[in-house]
């Protein structure tokens, strides 16, 4: 099994050390470095080439959102960013996802939840903490009241099944859960997801979820 290499970026030493201890105790995960702020995180990514970065949002020198953008934006970038937030809803989480983060998790998550999150984003899946997903959808609704027409036109390139898969991605379902919902093989879902990303020119599942809400393909309910 390939070891997942992790960089922890947080301005609080106790947080960095705590997560380091927790993750190094997990099989198949190794913390290879720590960063004290956003600028340090960008430099350490270039130096150490981690698979996953645990990124705090509020840091001095350079915040987690801009650091995430600088890390994920270069062509060919493969590192995944998992945003960590202290609060049950953080006003910057939405922008972090748009900047290229693969998901977010509360800092009070258990060791098992943290390790699971690292493995999920390392595998290329999006991770939206279940207790935050509804609030995040509400934020999608608030900041994207008008779909962007040029993007919306591209939805027509998707097949009916691909559109269905995209809507389920936006609801936070994993490939296995989508496969169960549609009664198809998980590999079939992976193929659909791959084609969706290519057709829409998106980098990963998180961008696909953002896209689905921004274009109005999926509309929040209950808000």
C-alpha positions in Angstrom: 0.0 0.0 0.0 1.3 3.4 -1.0 1.9 5.7 1.9 0.0 9.0 1.8 2.4 11.9 2.5 0.8 14.7 4.5 1.8 18.3 5.2 0.1 20.1 8.0 -0.3 23.9 7.7 -1.5 25.7 10.8 -0.2 28.7 12.8 -0.8 26.9 16.1 2.0 24.6 17.2 -0.3 22.5 19.4 -2.6 21.8 16.5 0.3 20.9 14.2 1.8 18.5 16.8 -1.5 17.0 17.7 -2.5 16.2 14.1 1.0 14.9 13.5 0.8 12.4 16.4 -2.7 11.3 15.3 -1.9 10.8 11.6 1.5 9.1 12.2 -0.3 6.5 14.3 -2.5 5.6 11.3 -1.3 2.9 8.8 -0.5 4.1 5.4 -0.2 7.8 6.4 2.9 9.8 7.2 3.3 13.5 8.1 6.3 14.7 6.2 6.3 18.3 7.3 4.7 21.2 9.0 4.1 24.8 7.9 3.5 27.8 10.2 1.6 30.0 7.7 0.3 30.1 4.1 3.6 31.2 2.6 5.5 28.5 4.4 2.9 26.0 3.1 3.4 27.0 -0.5 7.2 26.7 -0.1 6.9 23.3 1.7 4.7 21.9 -1.0 7.2 22.8 -3.6 10.0 21.3 -1.5 8.4 18.1 -0.1 5.7 17.3 -2.8 3.1 16.0 -0.3 0.0 14.1 -1.4 -2.3 16.0 0.9 -2.1 19.3 2.7 -4.2 19.9 5.9 -4.8 23.7 5.6 -6.0 26.1 8.2 -7.9 29.0 6.8 -6.9 31.8 9.1 -3.1 32.2 9.2 -0.7 35.1 9.2 1.4 36.2 6.2 -0.8 34.4 3.7 -4.2 32.9 4.5 -5.3 29.4 3.7 -7.5 30.4 0.8 -4.8 32.1 -1.2 -2.3 29.4 -0.2 -4.7 26.8 -1.5 -5.1 28.6 -4.8 -1.3 28.9 -5.3 -0.8 25.2 -4.5 -3.6 23.8 -6.7 -3.6 26.3 -9.6 -0.4 25.3 -11.5 -0.9 23.0 -14.4 -0.3 19.4 -13.5 -0.7 20.0 -9.7 -1.7 16.8 -8.0 -1.6 17.8 -4.3 -4.9 17.7 -2.6 -5.9 20.3 0.0 -8.1 19.5 3.0 -9.3 22.7 4.7 -9.5 22.6 8.5 -11.9 25.0 10.3 -12.6 25.6 14.0 -16.2 26.6 13.6 -19.3 24.7 12.6 -19.6 27.1 9.6 -16.8 29.2 8.4 -17.6 32.1 6.0 -14.4 31.3 4.1 -15.1 27.6 3.5 -17.0 28.2 0.2 -14.2 30.4 -1.2 -11.6 27.8 -0.1 -13.5 25.2 -2.2 -13.6 27.5 -5.2 -9.8 28.1 -4.7 -9.2 24.4 -5.2 -9.6 22.7 -1.9 -10.9 19.1 -2.1 -13.0 19.3 1.0 -13.1 20.5 4.6 -13.3 19.1 8.1 -13.8 20.5 11.6 -10.7 20.6 13.8 -12.5 18.7 16.5 -12.9 15.7 14.3 -11.9 12.4 15.8 -8.6 10.6 14.8 -10.7 8.2 12.7 -12.5 11.0 10.9 -9.3 12.8 10.2 -7.6 9.7 8.8 -10.7 8.9 6.7 -10.7 12.5 5.4 -7.1 12.3 4.3 -7.6 9.0 2.6 -10.7 10.2 0.8 -9.1 13.3 -0.7 -5.9 11.5 -1.5 -8.0 9.1 -3.6 -9.4 12.0 -5.5 -12.8 12.2 -3.9 -14.4 15.3 -2.5 -15.0 15.4 1.2 -17.7 17.5 2.8 -18.2 16.9 6.5 -21.8 15.6 6.9 -22.6 18.1 9.7 -21.5 21.0 7.5 -22.9 20.0 4.1 -26.4 21.6 4.6 -24.9 24.9 5.8 -22.5 24.9 2.8 -25.4 24.4 0.4 -27.0 27.4 2.0 -23.9 29.4 1.3 -23.9 28.2 -2.3 -27.5 29.4 -2.6 -26.6 32.8 -1.0 -23.6 33.7 -3.2 -24.8 32.2 -6.5 -28.3 33.4 -6.9 -27.8 33.9 -10.7 -26.3 31.1 -12.8 -23.4 32.0 -15.1 -24.8 31.4 -18.6 -21.5 30.4 -20.3 -21.1 27.6 -17.8 -24.7 26.6 -17.9 -24.6 26.0 -21.7 -22.0 23.3 -21.1 -24.4 21.2 -19.1 -26.0 20.2 -22.4 -22.9 18.3 -23.3 -23.7 15.8 -20.6 -25.8 12.7 -21.1 -28.9 12.1 -18.9 -27.0 9.7 -16.7 -24.0 12.0 -16.4 -26.3 14.8 -15.3 -27.8 12.5 -12.7 -24.3 11.5 -11.4 -23.3 15.2 -11.3 -26.3 16.1 -9.2 -25.5 13.2 -6.7 -21.9 14.4 -6.5 -23.2 17.9 -5.6 -25.2 16.2 -2.7 -21.9 14.9 -1.3 -22.4 11.2 -2.2 -19.3 9.1 -2.7 -18.8 6.8 -5.8 -20.0 3.8 -3.7 -23.1 5.6 -2.6 -23.9 6.8 -6.1 -23.4 3.3 -7.4 -25.9 2.0 -4.8 -28.4 4.8 -5.5 -28.3 4.1 -9.3 -27.9 0.3 -8.9 -24.8 0.2 -11.1 -21.2 -0.9 -10.5 -18.8 1.5 -8.7 -16.4 1.4 -11.7 -19.3 2.6 -13.9 -19.7 5.6 -11.7 -16.0 6.3 -11.8 -16.2 6.3 -15.6 -19.1 8.7 -15.6 -17.3 11.0 -13.2 -14.2 11.0 -15.4 -16.2 11.9 -18.5 -18.1 14.7 -16.6 -14.8 16.3 -15.5 -13.4 16.1 -19.1 -16.6 17.5 -20.7 -16.9 20.4 -18.2 -13.2 21.1 -18.0 -13.1 20.6 -14.3 -10.3 19.4 -12.1 -12.0 17.2 -9.5 -15.3 16.3 -7.8 -15.3 19.4 -5.6 -15.2 21.7 -8.6 -18.0 19.5 -10.1 -20.1 20.1 -6.9 -19.5 23.8 -7.0 -20.3 23.9 -10.7 -23.6 22.1 -10.2 -24.8 24.7 -7.8 -23.4 27.7 -9.6 -25.0 26.8 -12.8 -28.4 26.1 -11.2 -28.3 22.4 -12.2 -28.8 21.6 -8.6 -30.8 23.9 -6.4 -30.7 23.9 -2.6 -33.9 23.0 -0.9 -35.2 24.1 2.5 -33.4 27.5 2.5 
